[in-house]
Amino acid sequence: MRRSIVRGIPVEILEDERLNAAVSMLPSNYDFEIHKTVWKIRREKIRRVYLQFPEGLLLFSCLIADILEEFGPCETVISCDVVYGACCVDDYAAKAFDCELLVHYGHSCLIPVQDTAGCSVLYVFVSIKFDTGHFIDTLRHNFNPESRLALVSTVQFISSLQAARKALSNDFKIELPQVSPLSPGEVLGCTAPRFNEDMDAIIFVGDGRFHLESVMIANPDVPAFKYDPYGKKCFREHYDHKTMRKQRHQSVEKASNCKKFGLIFGALGRQGNIRIMETLRDQLLASCREVFEFVMSEISLEKLSRFKNIECWVQIACPRLSIDWGLQFIKPVITPYELMVAMDGIKWQKQYPMDYYAFESLGPWTNNFGKRTKQHVKMRYTK
């Protein structure tokens, strides 16, 4: 008997010659999950779809919109606002444009679909295939047998890392470390696993440094390497941990002496978190500080410099904004974790925490603290 459904998708969609011809115009090593999206549109009778892409995938947006409009069929709206990560999923805009479905490309399911604002959300990871054979040979040629290696990447390359892990299991002690709710091997710019001291090296697959730096910050004593899957080259990477920690500690010291604080709720997609905002506000008020609350989609020197009375800013958007660019601002711009240190809510950590979306995080100034896990750190938290 001929199967009518494969992987949850009807065969008539998978074998639609016209649809497959249209999909063939997209890069063959990029999986945009077009058939799955078309089936969801048809099955749920969706009329209007909001498409959200990171900068590097916007060049495919019009072609994908054309395909969905023809084979859905449906109307589409393409978002051209900046997308830094899955934290920027823009379900509020999708709802404002009367869209019943938001398709978010290039990131994992950081914001649960049940938490979005009145529209269905489909996360398309856009898995990218690369020459894993060359990657495997590179590791075999450059690392000693029996080395303990941690393979990490962004969500696009995770499926390829799984295949590489299996092929390398007889050569090395391979780990795909996981920090829930992320997938095994996945790292974000603000969230990364921490390793034991016996890890020999971090191997990051990707062409940029932003996500790699996250796992380097979390593991300052583990050598890090980046394998570029496009250029097929492997590099030893370095990070100035001493300078970063010194700069952040100085900002914390300044913050501890400030009296007037500006709390910034990041309004770019879902960067901000009301619960974190309330936690920090309560901590500041309990410490007899004056608090002003702000909402900003983009945090810039020009905007902050207008508020002369604010002595210190605390941004609930992206920790890396403070870590990477904090010195560009006139007044201290610190993270929720750094504020808690400044207010004696927690001690300064030996290793800078990259746990912003981790279930097992230091405290309620992170997004997923307490979800699916019990509190595992005793804190001196004033409320």
N, C-alpha and C positions, 0 to 999 in steps of 0.2 A: 504493500500500500504506500502510495506516494505521500511523503510528509507535507503537511500544509503549513507548519510553523517550524522555523529554525531559530534557535536562540531568542525565542519570544517574538520573532518578526515573521509575518506571513511570507510564504515563498513567492507569492505573486509580486510582492514588493522587492524582495531580494533579487528576483530574476527579471524584473522589469527592464527591458533592453534600453528604452529611452532614458529611464532614470540612471541606469548604470553608465550610459554614454555621457550623461551630464556629470556624474560623479567623477568620471575618468579625467575630466578637465582640471580637477584638483590634484595636488601632489600625491603620488601613489604611496609615499611613505608617511603621510599624515592621515590619521583616522579621525575624520570629522563626524563620524557616526550619522551620516545622512539618512540611511535607511531606517535607523531607530527613531530619528527625529520625525521623519515623514509618517511613520506608523503611529507615533504618539499624537501627531496632529490629526490624523484621520480617526484614530480610535476615540479620542476625546472631543472630536468635532470642534477643534480650535479654530477661531476665525482670525486672530491677530497675534503675532509673535514678535517679541522684543529680543533682538540679537545683540549680545555684548561680547566684545573681543578685546584681548590685550593688544597693545600697539603693533606687535610683530605679526599678528594674524589679520589685521584690518584689511590688508590687500586682497584677502579672499572673501570679504564680507558681501560684496555685491553679487558675486557668483553664487554664494550659498543662499542669499536672499532670493535670487532668481529661481534656484532649484526648488526651494521650499514653497515659493508662491505658485509655481507651476504644478508641483506634484503633491502639495498638501491637500488641496490648495488652501492658501491663506494669505493674509496681508502681513507684511513685515515692517518693522521699524529698526533701524541700525543705530546703535549708540556709538558716538564718537568721543565721549568723555573718557578721560584717562582711567585706565584700569591697572592698578599696581599688583593686584592679587585677588584671591577669592574673597578677601575681606571687602572688596569693592563691588560685590554683587549688588546691582541697582534695582531691586524689586519694587521700590517705591516709585521710581520713574516708570517702570513697566506698567504698574497699576495706573499711574496718572495718564498714560497713553492708551488706557483701556485694553491692554494686552492680557490675554489669558495664560500665556506661556512666556517665560523668560528662558532663553537658552544662553548659558554662560560658558564660553569657550576658554580652554587653556588652564583651568585651575581645578583643584579638588573641591569636595563638598564641605567647605569650611563652615558655612552657615547652613544649618539643617533645613531641609525643604519645608518642614513643618513650622519653621519660625519665620517664614517669609510672608510678605504683606499681601495676602489675598490673591496671589497668582501662582500657578504651578511653575516650578523651576526644574530645568534639566541641565545638569552639569556634564559637559562634554570635555573630557580630559585632553583630547587631541594627542593621543599616543603617537610618538614619532619613532619609526624604526631606523636604526643605523647599523653600520657594519660591526656587529658584536664580535665577529671573528678577529678583526684587527684590534679591538679593545682587549680581548682575551689574550692575544699574543703579546700585546704591549705589557700587560701585567706579568705574564710569565717571564718576559725578558728582563724586566726591571726590578722585580721583587723576589726576595729569597723564598724558597719553598717553605711551607709551614708558617709563613707570616700570617698574622691576624689582621685582616683588612675589613674596613667598614665601607660598603658601597652605598653612596647616597646620591640623590638627584632631585629634580623637580618631577611633578607627576607625569609629565610627558614621556619620560624615559624609564619609568618604573617597571613596565612589562619587559623591556629589554634587559634591565638589571636582573630580573628574576631568571631569565634565560642564561645570562652570563654567570650568575651565581651557581647554577646547576653545573655548568661546564667547568667551572673552576674549583668545584668542591674537593677534587682529588689533589689539587695543587696547593691550596691555601685554606686557612680557617676563615671562611667568608661569612660576614654578617650583613644583613639588611636591617639595621637598627630601627626600631619603631618608637615613636612617641605619640600615643593615642591623643586625638582621633585621626592622625595622619596614617597613611599607608606605610607598610614596611619599606624602609629606604628613603622615604619622602622627607624633605626638609623645606621649611619656609624661611623667609627672611627674618622672621621674628620667633620662630619655633624650631628647635633642633634637639636631637637626643644628646645625652651626655654618656661618655664611655668610661669603662674602667681603665686603669693605668696601663694594663697589658695590651691595649690596642696598639698595633704597630704603625698603622697609617689610615688616613681617611682618603678615599678615592671618590671625588665628585665628578659626575658626568654632566657636562653642560658647557655653554659658551660664555657665561658671565660669571661675576664674582659675588653678586648680592646674596644669593642663597648659600653659596659656599662660605661666605664670611660668617653667616649665622652659626654654622656647625663649628667653624674655627673659634669663634668667640666662646662657645659653650665648652670647647675642648682645647684650651690653650697649649697643652703639653703634648698633643698628638700631631705628628707631621701630616700635612695636608697636600694632596695632589689633585690637579684638575685635568680630566681627559676631555678634550674638545672633540665631540663626535662628528663635527662638520670638517674641521681641519685635520682630524686624525693625529692630534699631537697631545702629549702629556707634559704637564708643567708642575714643578714644585711651587707651591704657593705659600706666601708669608703674610702675617698680620701683625701690626704693631700693638700688641696687647698692653704693653706697659704704658704707652702714651694714651691709649683709649681709656684705660682704667683711671689713670691720673686725671684726665680731663673730666670724666664723669664724677669722680670723687670730689673734685673741686666744685663742680656744679651743685652737688649734694650739700657740701659745706656751706656754700652761699645760700642755698635754699633754706637751710636750717635756721638762718638768722633773719629771714624775710618775714614780713608781717602781712603783706597784701598779695594774695595769690589769684591768678587767673586760671580757671579750669577750662580747657578747650575740649569740647565734644566734637570729634571728627565726623563730619557729615558726608564724607565721600563714600557712597555705598553704605556698607554696614561696618565701617571702621570703628565708629563710636559704640559705647556700651553704657546704657543708663545705670546698670547696677554698679559698674566700676565708678562712674561719676558720683553716685550717691555715697559709695564707700569712701572715696577720697574727700568728698565734701565733709562728711561726718568726722573723718580723722582731723581735718584742718580746723573745723569748728571746735572739736574737743581740745585742740592744741592752742585755742584762743587766737586763731588767725582769721583775717578778713578774707572772704571768698567772693569772687565775681565769676559768673558762669557765662561761657561763650560757645557759640556754634560756628564752626568753620569747615568748609569743604576742602580748602587748601590753606595750609599754614605757611606764611611767608614773613620775611623780615619787615617788609613794607607794612603789612597789616599790624603786626605786633608792636611796631615802633610808634603807632598812633596812641597807644594807651600808656601814657607816661606814668600813671599812678601804680601800675602793676609792677611789683618787684620781682616776681617769679612766675613762670608759666608752667603748667602741668598739662601735657597733651595726651588725650585718650584717642589716639589715632594709630600711629605706628611707632614702636619703640626705636626703630632704626633712624627715624627722623632726628631724634635727640642724639643717638650714638654717632651717626655719620655726619650730621650737619649742625649739631648743637652749638659749636663755637661761632657759627656765622651770625648768631643772634646776639643782641646787645644785653638782654636780660637772660638769666638761666632758663632753659627750656628742658624740663626733665620728664622722665617717664613715671608711670604710676609706681613701679617698684622703687625708683629713686626717691619719690616723695615719701614713701613709707619708711625708707631708711632715714631720711632727713627728719621725720617726725617721730623717730624712735619706735616705729611700728614693727621693724624687723632689723636684724643686723646686716651690715654689708657682707655680701657673700664672697667667699674666696674665688669662686668661678662666677663670672657674670651670667645670670640666668637668662636663657632664651626659651622661655616657657609660656609665651603670651597666649597661645591657644591650646596648650597642653592640658589634659585632664588632671595629671599629677603636677600641679604647679605650687608655687610657694604660698599663695594666698588669694583672697577675694579681689585683688586688684588685677587679676588676669581673667580672661574671657570665660574659661570653662572650669574654673576652680570648683571642686566639689561634685562635678558631674561624673557618675559611674565609679567614683573612687571616694575613699574616706580621707579626711584631712590627715596628712602624714607628717606635718611640720608643726611643732608647737611655736606659737607666735606670741609676742607681747603686743597685742593689737588693741588699741584704745578706741572705744566707740562711745 
